[in-house]
Amino acid sequence: MLNPHVIDNNLNDLITAINVDDDSAAYPVKKLDAHLNNIRHAAISIFVFNGSRMLLQKRAETKYHSGGLWANTVCSHPRWMESFSACAGRRQEEELGWQVPVRKFGEISYQARVGELFENEFVHCFYGQFDESIDVEQYNRDEVCEVKWLTIPEAILQIEQYPENYTQWFKIYMTKHRQMIDALLYGDMN
């Protein structure tokens, strides 16, 4: 649902819309327009691990959609003409206040309705290993209101017990794409 108390200054940012019939055909679209009008667009998702535990963030209540819900470490959209990897670095800094090296491990396309908004995402997925010297609590309070570490089985159990506490995309990742994420921990993608 669109949050009427939103503080997101980036709603009018141009992001990359992607033609449904040809992934290479792209054009600029305002971020909010993409989510209001179900326009397929580029996104990134980052999964940061510390051993077998994955860092989750609870989105700030003031986010324009899915505020106050738990998601994977970072989720965002490349700006128009920004690379997926540049976006991954930028959004780690903007959301978490720190950055770890990340590596692409796959692509996922999905659609989901979120209140009056739509997720219609072509996602490049990245993973990284947490650096113990980082203060995980230094996150940007305008973006994130809490963080926690969960194993994948713990995350699945939490989603089953409290689905209303998790973003649509995180539920999709953990249910429909779990094998791809499991492979990160068990060596099939290294």
C-alpha positions as CSV (number, residue, x, y, z in Angstrom):
1,M,0.0,0.0,0.0
2,L,1.2,3.5,-0.8
3,N,2.3,5.2,2.4
4,P,0.8,8.7,2.7
5,H,3.5,9.7,5.1
6,V,6.3,8.9,2.7
7,I,9.7,10.7,3.0
8,D,11.2,9.1,-0.1
9,N,12.9,11.9,-2.0
10,N,13.6,9.4,-4.8
11,L,10.1,8.7,-6.0
12,N,10.7,10.7,-9.2
13,D,14.1,9.1,-9.9
14,L,14.3,7.6,-13.4
15,I,14.9,3.9,-13.3
16,T,15.2,1.4,-16.1
17,A,12.0,0.0,-17.6
18,I,12.6,-3.2,-19.6
19,N,10.5,-4.3,-22.6
20,V,8.7,-7.5,-21.8
21,D,9.5,-9.1,-25.1
22,D,13.2,-8.1,-25.3
23,D,15.2,-7.9,-22.1
24,S,17.8,-5.7,-23.9
25,A,15.3,-3.0,-24.8
26,A,15.2,-0.4,-22.1
27,Y,13.8,3.0,-21.5
28,P,13.6,5.5,-18.6
29,V,10.6,5.6,-16.3
30,K,9.9,7.3,-13.0
31,K,10.2,4.8,-10.1
32,L,6.7,5.5,-8.7
33,D,5.1,5.3,-12.2
34,A,6.7,1.9,-12.7
35,H,5.1,0.6,-9.5
36,L,1.7,2.3,-10.1
37,N,1.4,1.1,-13.7
38,N,2.8,-2.4,-13.5
39,I,5.8,-1.6,-15.8
40,R,8.5,-4.2,-15.9
41,H,11.8,-2.7,-14.6
42,A,15.3,-3.5,-13.5
43,A,16.0,-4.2,-9.8
44,I,18.8,-5.6,-7.6
45,S,18.6,-7.8,-4.5
46,I,21.6,-8.4,-2.2
47,F,22.0,-11.2,0.3
48,V,24.8,-10.8,2.8
49,F,25.8,-13.8,4.8
50,N,27.8,-14.3,8.0
51,G,28.4,-18.0,7.9
52,S,25.0,-19.6,7.4
53,R,23.1,-16.6,8.6
54,M,21.6,-14.0,6.3
55,L,21.2,-10.4,7.2
56,L,17.6,-9.1,6.9
57,Q,16.5,-5.5,7.1
58,K,13.2,-4.2,8.3
59,R,12.2,-1.4,5.9
60,A,11.6,2.0,7.5
61,E,7.9,2.7,8.2
62,T,8.2,5.8,6.0
63,K,9.2,3.8,2.8
64,Y,6.7,4.5,0.0
65,H,5.6,0.9,-0.1
66,S,6.2,-2.2,2.1
67,G,7.3,0.0,5.0
68,G,7.8,-1.8,8.3
69,L,8.2,-5.2,6.6
70,W,11.3,-7.5,6.6
71,A,13.3,-8.1,3.4
72,N,16.6,-9.4,2.4
73,T,19.8,-7.3,3.0
74,V,19.2,-4.7,0.2
75,C,16.7,-4.3,-2.5
76,S,16.6,-1.4,-4.9
77,H,16.5,-0.2,-8.5
78,P,19.4,1.0,-10.7
79,R,18.9,4.5,-11.8
80,W,18.5,5.1,-15.6
81,M,21.9,4.3,-17.2
82,E,23.4,2.9,-13.9
83,S,24.8,-0.6,-14.0
84,F,23.4,-3.3,-11.7
85,S,26.7,-3.6,-9.9
86,A,27.1,0.1,-9.3
87,C,23.6,0.2,-7.9
88,A,24.5,-2.7,-5.5
89,G,27.4,-0.7,-4.1
90,R,25.5,2.6,-3.9
91,R,22.5,1.2,-2.1
92,Q,24.5,-0.7,0.4
93,E,26.1,2.6,1.4
94,E,22.8,4.5,1.3
95,E,20.7,1.9,3.2
96,L,23.3,0.3,5.6
97,G,26.1,2.8,5.8
98,W,28.6,0.2,4.8
99,Q,29.6,-1.9,1.8
100,V,30.9,-5.4,1.3
101,P,32.1,-6.8,-2.0
102,V,29.3,-8.6,-3.8
103,R,29.1,-11.0,-6.7
104,K,26.2,-11.7,-9.0
105,F,24.7,-15.2,-8.7
106,G,21.6,-15.1,-10.8
107,E,18.6,-13.3,-12.3
108,I,15.0,-13.6,-11.2
109,S,11.8,-12.2,-12.8
110,Y,8.6,-11.9,-10.7
111,Q,5.4,-10.0,-10.4
112,A,3.4,-9.3,-7.3
113,R,0.6,-6.9,-6.3
114,V,1.4,-4.9,-3.1
115,G,-1.8,-3.0,-2.2
116,E,-2.3,-0.5,-5.1
117,L,1.2,-0.9,-6.3
118,F,2.9,-3.6,-8.5
119,E,6.2,-5.3,-8.3
120,N,7.1,-6.3,-11.9
121,E,10.8,-6.8,-11.5
122,F,13.8,-8.1,-13.5
123,V,16.2,-8.7,-10.7
124,H,20.0,-9.2,-10.7
125,C,20.8,-11.0,-7.4
126,F,24.1,-10.5,-5.6
127,Y,25.6,-12.0,-2.5
128,G,28.5,-11.1,-0.2
129,Q,30.2,-12.1,3.0
130,F,29.8,-9.9,6.1
131,D,33.0,-8.3,7.4
132,E,33.1,-8.6,11.2
133,S,34.8,-5.2,11.5
134,I,31.6,-3.5,10.3
135,D,29.1,-2.1,12.8
136,V,25.9,-3.6,11.5
137,E,23.9,-1.1,13.6
138,Q,25.0,2.0,11.7
139,Y,22.2,1.7,9.1
140,N,20.3,4.7,7.7
141,R,17.2,5.2,9.9
142,D,15.3,6.8,6.9
143,E,15.8,3.5,5.0
144,V,16.0,0.7,7.7
145,C,14.5,0.5,11.1
146,E,16.0,-2.8,12.3
147,V,18.2,-5.6,11.2
148,K,18.5,-9.3,12.2
149,W,20.4,-12.4,11.2
150,L,18.5,-15.6,10.3
151,T,19.4,-18.9,8.7
152,I,17.5,-19.8,5.6
153,P,15.4,-22.4,7.5
154,E,14.7,-19.8,10.2
155,A,13.6,-17.3,7.6
156,I,11.3,-19.9,5.9
157,L,9.7,-20.7,9.3
158,Q,9.2,-17.0,10.1
159,I,7.5,-16.5,6.7
160,E,5.2,-19.5,7.3
161,Q,4.3,-18.3,10.8
162,Y,4.1,-14.5,10.1
163,P,3.7,-13.9,6.4
164,E,2.3,-10.4,7.0
165,N,5.7,-9.3,8.4
166,Y,7.6,-9.9,5.2
167,T,7.8,-8.2,1.8
168,Q,6.3,-10.0,-1.2
169,W,9.6,-10.2,-2.9
170,F,11.4,-11.8,0.1
171,K,8.6,-14.4,0.3
172,I,9.0,-15.1,-3.4
173,Y,12.8,-15.5,-3.1
174,M,12.5,-17.8,-0.1
175,T,9.7,-20.0,-1.5
176,K,10.2,-20.0,-5.3
177,H,14.0,-19.5,-5.6
178,R,15.3,-21.1,-2.4
179,Q,17.4,-23.6,-4.3
180,M,19.4,-20.8,-5.9
181,I,20.0,-19.2,-2.6
182,D,20.8,-22.5,-0.8
183,A,23.4,-23.1,-3.5
184,L,25.3,-20.0,-2.2
185,L,25.8,-21.7,1.2
186,Y,26.5,-25.2,0.0
187,G,29.1,-24.4,-2.7
188,D,27.2,-25.1,-5.9
189,M,27.7,-21.5,-7.1
190,N,31.1,-20.6,-5.9
